[in-house]
Amino acid sequence: MERPFRLIKTTGHKLAWILISIALVFMAFRRLLPLYYSLSGSLAFVDTLNEGIGMVLSGLMLAGVTLIGPVFKKIFKSEDELAASERRFRSYFELSIVGIAVLSTDFRWVILNDRACDILGYTREELVGHQALEFSPPEDVEFEASLWAATLREGQNAYLIDKRFIRQGQPNPIWVNQAVRCVHDPEGCIGT
């Protein structure tokens, strides 16, 4: 479905812009023509030619707008569908009873749901942009970093571990069951 839409979008878009560009050239020509004929003294010929050019110009502009209209309708419809999908994802993400976080390839928190923030005892602002390892006990950091690096290097899709986090305001770390899954883009690369 994506490929035909892209072809229609590209072809319709290019054709519309070609027609509109031709119309703009005609508009410039139409402005210069009366000036040229007024200098030569034959204005009677200019009115007929000017009207003919005006009709061609109007037709080209109408064709360009007609061709590009459906493309924009599809683009607007796609944007609406994407916004609705994002709202659905956001509601699933935020209403989850488990903590969910998205991390970059350098293990920095990008997005966290409210439940993840509650579990860790920090606000979203205190977590986003920081490395997840900053909130692990020092003795766990080397193992977790090597596990993460091996996952990225070897192209594993996921791992599951019991791990500890330092929870704000508590002297002892908390244990969590952490499932990590790598998300790949269409080219197969792990997202950042």
N, C-alpha and C positions, 0 to 999 in steps of 0.2 A: 504493500500500500504506500509505503514511504517513497519508493523510487518513481512510480507514475506521477505522484503528486509533485515531486521535485521537478520532473520533466515538464509537467503542465505549468508549474510555477515559473520555471526558468524560461521556457518557450514563450508563454503568454506575457511574461514580464518584458522579455527582450523585444518581442514583436510590438507590444504596446509602446515601449520607449522609442523604437524605431519610427513608428507612425507619428508619435508626438514630436520627435525630433524633426521629421520631414515637415510636419505642420509648422513648427517654429521657423524653419528655413523659409517656407512659403510666406509666413507672416512678415519676416524681414524683407523678403522680395516684394511683397505687397506694399510695404511702406516705402521702399525705394523706387518702385515703378512710377508712381505719380510724379515724383520729383524729376525723374529722368524725362518723362514725356512732357511735363510742363516746361522744361527747359527747351525741348525740341518743338513745342507748339502744337502738338496733336493730342489734346485732352479727350476728344470724343472716343478714341480708341482705348484710352486708359480706363474709362468707366466700365466698358464691357469686359475687358480683360481682368480688371480689378474684381468685378462681381464673380467672374468664373473662378478666379484664384480663391476668393472668399468662400465659395461653395466647396471647392476641393479641400480647403483648409478646415472648414467645419466638418466635412466628412471624415477627414483623417483624425481630427481630434476626437470625434464621436467614436470612431472605430477603436482608437487607442484606449479611451476610457471604458468602452464596452468590453474590450479584451482584458483589461487589467482589473476590472471590477470583480469578476468571479475569483481571481487569484487572491485579491485582498479579502474577499468573504471567507475563502478557505483558510487564509492566514489567521483572520480574526477568530474563526471557529476553532482552529487548532490552539490558539492562545487561550480561549475560554476553556477548552477541554483540559489543557495543561494546568490551568489555574485550579480547576475542579479536582484534578488528580492530586495536585499538591495539597489542597485543603484536606482531601481524604487521607493522604499520607500523614500529614501533620496531626490529624485527629487520632489516627492509629498510634502514631509515635508518642504523642503526649498522654493518651489515655491508657497506655500500657501499665500493667501492674509490675513489670520488671524495669530495671534501669537499662536504657538503651543509649549508646553513644556512637558517634561517627568520629573516627580518628584519621588524620592524614598519614601518609607513608612515613613521616618522621615521628609518628606516635603522639602527635598533638591532638588534643580534643578540638573538634570543629563544631559539633552539635551534640547536645545532651538533652535528654528529656527531663521533666521535673522529677520523676522517680529516681533517676541516676543521681541528681543533685541531692535529693533527700537522703539516699543511701550514704553518699559520701560526706554529707554535712556541710557542703559548700554551695555558694550561689553559682549560677551559670557563668556570671561575669568573672568569678574567681577561678573557674576551670578552663573556659574556652581560651585556646591559644597556648596553654601550658602543656608540657609533656605529661602523659599519664604516669610516667615513671617518677615524677616529682612527688607523687602522692603514695608511693610504695615505700615500705621500710628499706633502708639502705642495703641491708643484707640480701634483699630480693631483686634489686635492680639489675645486677649483672645477668642473672638467669633469665629474667623477663626480656631484657634487651636482646640477649642472644636468641631467644625463642622467636621474638618479633623479626629480627634480622634474618634468621633461617627461613621463616615463613615467606618473607619478601624475596629472598634470594632463590629459594627452591621452588617458588610458585605454588606452595601449598595453599589450599583454599580456606582452611579453618583449623582451629585447635580449641580445646576446652581444658581449662585448668582451674584449680582452686587457688586463689591468691589472696593476698592481704593488701588492704588500703589503709592509709593513715586517715582516720576520720577526724575532722576538725573538732577540737575540744575534748577528745578522748585520749587517755594515756596509752591504751592498747589498740593495736590495729584491729580492724574488722575483717572477717573472712567473707569472701564472695565467690560464687561460682561464675567464672568469666568465660563466655563463649566468644571467640573472635572469628570473624568471617571476612575474607578479602572480597571486595567488590571490584569486578573487572569492567572496563569500558568496552565498547564494541570491538576495538582492536585487540582485546585480550590483556591490556595493561591494567595494573592495579590502580584504581583512582587515587587522587591525591587528597 
